[in-house]
Amino acid sequence: MVEGSTSTLTTDWVVAWLRESARVVSEQRQYLIDLDRAIGDADHGENLDRGFTAVVKKLDDGDHPATPGAVLKLAAMTLMSSVGGAAGPLYGTALLRAATSLGDTELIGPNEVAGLLTAARDGIVARGKAESGDKTMVDAWTPAVEAAGTAAMAGASVAEVLAAAANAANAGAAATEPLIARKGRASYLGERSAGHLDPGAVSSGLILQAAVDAAGAQE
């Protein structure tokens, strides 16, 4: 459990989350490329790095929008316009759905966190047509959503809900290693896709952990 955590998060947290996501994606860029080289196009790390760098540039170029949802929408549109491959549309749709779930809300509590994560996951499922067990980023997002919802219902703080989601996402990403891919480029490999981590699931864990770290920085 996360002690001494704030009860709500604001637009500052969303901005910090995006900046921390950009930092960690840049740091892990080569690792994500290597993971994707094994079962995909070897472009996941490069594409995500480009996309989140563009998001940070947007934030640096001028005053960012006032509400959490509006900032997420800005990031979503930037990712979808600047990232090639599957990552841009999937992450862009995730953030856009998350933005829609928040609406004009200015304060984000535990239930709002669980809701925005659920909306993000549902957007990924709708866009990618994948489900749990397909060896995709859904295998990180679905356990994250379930853990967040359980924690919120149990009365956890907003930071605890985020931490539960990130921990579950990273465990879900690790669990993709033995799976045989049923979606995406990796599915072309059939049984040879087993024995490798899914890069999208791994990057999802990194980005959700960035949300935790950004919340900690707000305290």
Secondary structure, 3 states (H helix, E strand, C coil): CCCCCCCCECHHHHHHHHHHHHHHHHHCHHHHHHHHHHHCCCCHHHHHHHHHHHHHHHHHHCCCCCCHHHHHHHHHHHHHHHCCCCHHHHHHHHHHHHHHHHCCCCCECHHHHHHHHHHHHHHHHHHHCCCCCCCCCHHHHHHHHHHHHHHHHCCCCHHHHHHHHHHHHHHHHHCCCCCCCCCCHHHHHHHHHCCCCCHHHHHHHHHHHHHHHHHHHCC
